Amino acid sequence: DKMKSKAKHQVCVFLPNKQRLDCSSGLKSRGQDLLSEVLEQLEISGLQIFGLAILRDNEYLFIDLEQKLSKYLGQRWTKAPKMGPSILFLRVQYYLDSGRLIHGRELRLYYTALRQKVLRSQSRQQEDLFFQLASHALQAEVGDFEIQGKHKHYFLPEDYFPSWLIKKRGRNYLLQHSPKLHEELRGLPKREALLEFVKLANTVEDVPVTLYKMRQNKKEQKFSIIFGFTWTDLEHVSFQVSLSAIYIHRRACSVHHIRALTGCRFEIHAVGSLCLPKLVFHSQSALHSALVLKHLRNSHRFTISVRDALSHVRQMEQIQVICHFNLFAEDLSVQESEEVFVDSPDDMLWLAELLSEVSVDGPLVLPTSAWTG
């Protein structure tokens, strides 16, 4: 038994950029132990918006880092190495529309994850937005638009547009018009283009959304419900509920009106409305319900923790716009004006603390009702 407890288990952690990290953990290791090894390999001190997830029934579930890995990996964990390495994924757990609060390496991973979600988006009513996203992605990755002789097609539409948009407009249309939008961003630094992409991507309806599968009733054998949640403000979360891929519900509710009851039963109550019925789902297991509920509540805590920093970043961005406009109006000959604000996440957090006289990293003071079931 002592030998088993000391034995190392191989774990593969896949990143959003498809990179694979080979890690090793003990039989009694917890999620936090594995995350610490991931951080060491990435050479960063911490992750704000990413979490470790398992893939179960074609669905990603974020694990509780305080629990042992054996709780989530089952026989593959206890019988390793005979069954090969266990697999986990580093995925976006919380969405931020401002990349200025995210450290460099994590920001690149976040950008990559958003790029992939944009390509999979089905938000067809926001077609114009995808052209803006493509032009900012090109500026962030290629830099200023340059005509290379006769070779004007310097990108593949499949890498920058959802498949439905390519089918609708045609590849030639995208290859003809996208460079014009890209050229309009000439002079915009790559980092600023990346930050603007992050901001725009979070306005796509189905991008900053986490999806979970549920059943309409507990007797169903297949999952017939897919719902996604995203935060609309500090107190309310918006749910998009689909039945067989058909959009049927969209509502906001308070975080403490979302409950996991009697194991697999999951309830969502609308706030401030007596006419809207509660939504009742059935998950595949008690563990599934518990992890979904924990993700919701952790997302709420995260939203509150970055509230002040986000507010001040947006204020500083407005000041930057005004300053750049004034510089343009005065027709200064300086090619690149000095940044009005700093991009360091640490500096932005410091600014939030200075202006609000509270510590962003300090303990959260939340109403007890927000965490009751």
ZAFIVEX-786675 format. One record per residue (C-alpha): residue in three letters; z, x, y. Coordinates in steps of 0.02 Angstrom, whole numbers, padded with zeros to 5 digits, always signed. Each point is the difference from the previous one (the first is absolute). Layout:
<pts>
ALAZXY;...
</pts>
This chain:
<pts>
ASP+00000+00000+00000;LYS+00040+00142+00119;MET-00167+00080-00038;LYS-00089-00165+00035;SER+00090-00024+00165;LYS-00054+00174+00056;ALA-00180-00020-00058;LYS-00130-00012+00137;HIS-00125-00142+00004;GLN-00171+00021+00077;VAL-00041-00121+00140;CYS-00167-00017+00092;VAL+00010-00069+00176;PHE-00166-00053+00075;LEU-00022+00005+00188;PRO-00112-00114+00106;ASN-00126+00141+00016;LYS-00015+00005-00192;GLN+00093+00165-00006;ARG+00115+00016-00150;LEU+00172+00078+00005;ASP+00071+00062-00165;CYS+00188-00018-00001;SER+00138+00015-00128;SER+00160-00102-00009;GLY+00150-00010-00114;LEU+00034-00148-00114;LYS+00135-00065+00118;SER-00094+00037+00160;ARG-00007-00133+00135;GLY-00143-00049+00111;GLN+00072+00101+00142;ASP-00002+00157-00107;LEU-00186-00021-00031;LEU-00034-00038+00183;SER+00090+00160+00049;GLU-00118+00100-00112;VAL-00150-00090+00077;LEU+00062+00045+00174;GLU+00022+00180-00052;GLN-00179+00010-00065;LEU-00067-00084+00156;GLU+00104+00121+00105;ILE+00071-00138+00110;SER+00180-00047+00034;GLY-00014-00187-00025;LEU-00110-00154-00013;GLN+00019-00149+00116;ILE-00126-00126-00062;PHE-00040+00049-00178;GLY+00089-00044-00160;LEU-00017+00034-00186;ALA-00081-00139-00100;ILE-00038-00038-00180;LEU-00156-00091-00059;ARG+00043-00147-00110;ASP-00124-00136-00050;ASN-00123+00065+00131;GLU+00131-00020+00136;TYR+00095+00132+00098;LEU+00189-00019+00009;PHE+00109+00113+00107;ILE+00145+00070-00097;ASP+00180+00008+00058;LEU+00028+00186+00032;GLU+00185-00016-00045;GLN-00041-00058-00176;LYS-00042+00110-00149;LEU-00184+00024-00036;SER+00029-00056-00179;LYS+00031-00177+00067;TYR-00182-00013+00055;LEU-00094+00112-00120;GLY+00069-00068-00163;GLN-00058+00074-00165;ARG-00120+00120+00083;TRP+00152+00080+00080;THR+00118+00001-00149;LYS-00134+00061-00122;ALA-00078+00131+00112;PRO-00082+00122-00023;LYS-00080-00082-00154;MET-00081-00136+00107;GLY-00058+00117+00137;PRO+00055+00008+00182;SER+00068-00151+00092;ILE-00101-00059+00150;LEU+00060-00058+00171;PHE-00087-00024+00166;LEU+00044+00044+00178;ARG-00049-00155+00099;VAL+00024-00075+00172;GLN+00161-00099-00005;TYR+00015-00042+00185;TYR-00141-00019+00125;LEU+00007+00074+00176;ASP-00134-00033+00130;SER+00047+00158+00096;GLY-00034+00165-00086;ARG+00094+00093+00136;LEU+00163-00031-00093;ILE-00065+00078-00160;HIS+00002+00186-00041;GLY-00163+00096-00025;ARG-00021+00008-00190;GLU+00064-00176-00025;LEU-00113-00062+00140;ARG-00152+00070-00091;LEU+00053-00088-00160;TYR+00027-00161+00098;TYR-00172+00015+00078;THR-00077+00025-00172;ALA+00091-00151-00071;LEU-00056-00109+00146;ARG-00179+00062-00019;GLN+00000-00060-00180;LYS+00075-00169+00044;VAL-00128-00026+00138;LEU-00140+00029-00126;ARG+00076-00131-00116;SER+00032-00126+00139;GLN-00071-00175-00015;SER+00038-00050+00179;ARG-00177-00059+00036;GLN+00044-00086+00163;GLN+00042+00169+00079;GLU-00171+00080-00024;ASP-00006+00083+00172;LEU+00163+00088-00036;PHE-00074+00093-00148;PHE-00131+00080+00112;GLN+00140+00063+00114;LEU+00095+00066-00150;ALA-00153+00090-00068;SER-00037+00084+00167;HIS+00180+00059+00020;ALA+00004+00063-00180;LEU-00159+00099+00032;GLN+00072+00073+00160;ALA+00161+00046-00091;GLU-00091+00083-00144;VAL-00162+00067+00075;GLY+00043+00021+00183;ASP-00126-00028+00139;PHE-00165-00077-00050;GLU-00141+00127-00010;ILE-00181-00036-00046;GLN-00049+00122-00137;GLY-00189+00003+00022;LYS-00079-00133-00107;HIS+00155-00020-00107;LYS+00087-00139+00095;HIS+00079-00075-00155;TYR+00156+00107-00006;PHE+00110-00126-00091;LEU-00006-00125-00142;PRO+00032-00182+00048;GLU+00097-00022-00163;ASP+00130+00123+00066;TYR+00032-00096+00161;PHE-00038-00185-00026;PRO+00056-00133-00125;SER-00130-00043-00132;TRP-00022-00179+00062;LEU-00045+00064+00174;ILE-00128+00122-00070;LYS-00077-00141-00101;LYS-00004-00115+00152;ARG-00070+00122+00128;GLY-00091+00123-00110;ARG+00018+00189-00008;ASN-00140+00033+00124;TYR+00083-00109+00132;LEU+00165+00094-00019;LEU-00085+00170+00001;GLN-00093-00047+00158;HIS+00140-00077+00104;SER+00158+00093-00055;PRO-00051+00167+00079;LYS-00017-00087+00169;LEU+00180-00059-00010;HIS+00054+00171-00061;GLU-00087+00082+00147;GLU+00098-00108+00122;LEU+00159+00089-00058;ARG-00064+00171+00052;GLY+00141+00107+00067;LEU+00137-00096-00090;PRO+00107+00126-00096;LYS-00001-00020-00189;ARG+00187-00035-00003;GLU-00016-00137+00131;ALA-00143-00079-00098;LEU+00108+00002-00156;LEU+00145-00081+00092;GLU-00113-00134+00069;PHE-00068-00033-00175;VAL+00179-00025-00062;LYS+00032-00123+00141;LEU-00161-00097-00029;ALA+00020-00004-00189;ASN+00167-00086+00019;THR-00087-00143+00091;VAL-00112-00039-00150;GLU+00073-00156-00076;ASP+00012+00060-00179;VAL+00035+00185+00026;PRO+00186+00014+00049;VAL+00043-00119-00141;THR+00090+00028-00165;LEU-00062-00108-00143;TYR+00098-00066-00148;LYS-00051-00110-00146;MET+00097-00156-00048;ARG-00017-00156-00106;GLN+00001-00178+00065;ASN+00116-00052-00140;LYS+00094+00095-00131;LYS-00103-00070-00145;GLU-00161+00080+00059;GLN-00055+00151-00099;LYS-00112+00072+00135;PHE+00038+00038+00181;SER-00083-00133+00109;ILE+00080+00042+00167;ILE-00023+00154+00108;PHE+00103+00010+00158;GLY+00008+00134+00131;PHE+00129+00031+00134;THR-00004+00088+00167;TRP+00125+00005+00142;THR-00044-00103+00154;ASP+00159+00048+00094;LEU+00177+00060-00036;GLU+00059-00164-00074;HIS-00151-00077-00082;VAL-00121+00048-00135;SER-00170-00082-00022;PHE-00058-00049-00173;GLN-00178-00023-00055;VAL-00006-00095-00163;SER-00159-00014-00102;LEU-00035-00110-00151;SER-00144+00066-00106;ALA-00059+00103+00149;ILE-00004-00155+00112;TYR+00105+00009+00158;ILE+00125-00144+00000;HIS+00154+00048+00101;ARG+00051+00104+00148;ARG+00174-00015+00073;ALA+00141+00099+00078;CYS+00178+00001-00063;SER+00161+00093+00031;VAL+00044+00143-00117;HIS+00163-00084-00052;HIS-00096-00155-00053;ILE-00087+00095-00139;ARG+00098-00003-00161;ALA-00016+00052-00180;LEU+00093-00127-00105;THR+00045-00008-00184;GLY-00098+00151-00051;CYS-00186-00039+00014;ARG+00008-00140+00130;PHE-00052+00051+00175;GLU+00019-00117+00151;ILE-00067+00009+00177;HIS+00065-00122+00131;ALA-00088-00030+00165;VAL+00112+00020+00153;GLY+00021-00137+00130;SER-00103-00129-00092;LEU+00058-00146-00106;CYS-00175-00058-00044;LEU-00063+00158-00086;PRO+00054+00008-00182;LYS+00075+00157-00070;LEU-00113+00111-00102;VAL+00060+00032-00177;PHE-00075+00138-00108;HIS+00041+00071-00170;SER-00015+00186-00029;GLN-00026+00090-00164;SER+00180+00060-00014;ALA+00168+00009+00085;LEU-00036+00183+00040;HIS-00163-00049+00086;SER+00090-00127+00110;ALA+00137+00123+00042;LEU-00123+00137+00051;VAL-00105-00118+00106;LEU+00155-00066+00089;LYS+00065+00177+00027;HIS-00166+00052+00074;LEU+00005-00146+00121;ARG+00176+00039+00058;ASN-00032+00187+00013;SER-00154-00039+00104;HIS+00109-00103+00116;ARG+00123+00144+00019;PHE-00142+00121+00036;THR-00076-00117+00130;ILE+00166-00006+00091;SER+00028+00188-00013;VAL-00163+00043+00090;ARG+00008-00142+00127;ASP+00057+00101+00150;ALA-00110+00151-00037;LEU-00154-00111-00018;SER+00038-00089+00162;HIS+00012+00162+00098;VAL-00155+00075-00081;ARG-00099-00151+00058;GLN+00070+00018+00175;MET-00052+00182+00005;GLU-00173-00044-00066;GLN-00020-00123+00144;ILE+00052+00136+00123;GLN-00128+00116-00078;VAL-00139-00129+00024;ILE+00048-00021+00183;CYS+00005+00188+00028;HIS-00169+00027-00082;PHE-00074-00140+00105;ASN+00067+00079+00159;LEU-00068+00170-00050;PHE-00170-00077-00032;ALA+00003-00091+00166;GLU+00038+00161+00093;ASP-00146+00083-00091;LEU+00098+00155-00045;SER-00099+00144-00070;VAL+00127+00038-00136;GLN-00084-00033-00167;GLU+00157-00043-00096;SER+00153-00063+00091;GLU+00170+00046-00066;GLU+00081-00127-00116;VAL+00125-00110+00091;PHE+00107-00020-00154;VAL+00042+00105-00150;ASP-00065-00037-00174;SER+00146+00072-00097;PRO+00089-00140-00096;ASP+00165+00089+00029;ASP-00031+00002+00187;MET-00047-00184+00001;LEU+00159-00045-00094;TRP+00099+00107+00121;LEU-00082-00093+00144;ALA+00047-00167-00076;GLU+00181+00055-00016;LEU+00003+00067+00177;LEU-00068-00158+00079;SER+00095-00125-00104;GLU+00159+00104-00021;VAL+00005-00038-00185;SER-00035+00108-00150;VAL-00154-00046-00100;ASP+00069+00096-00148;GLY+00173-00078+00012;PRO+00069-00139-00110;LEU-00087-00167+00014;VAL+00105-00143+00065;LEU-00074-00157-00075;PRO+00062-00179-00019;THR+00077-00031-00169;SER-00105-00155-00022;ALA-00156+00106-00007;TRP+00052+00077-00165;THR+00073-00148-00091;GLY-00102-00074-00139;
</pts>
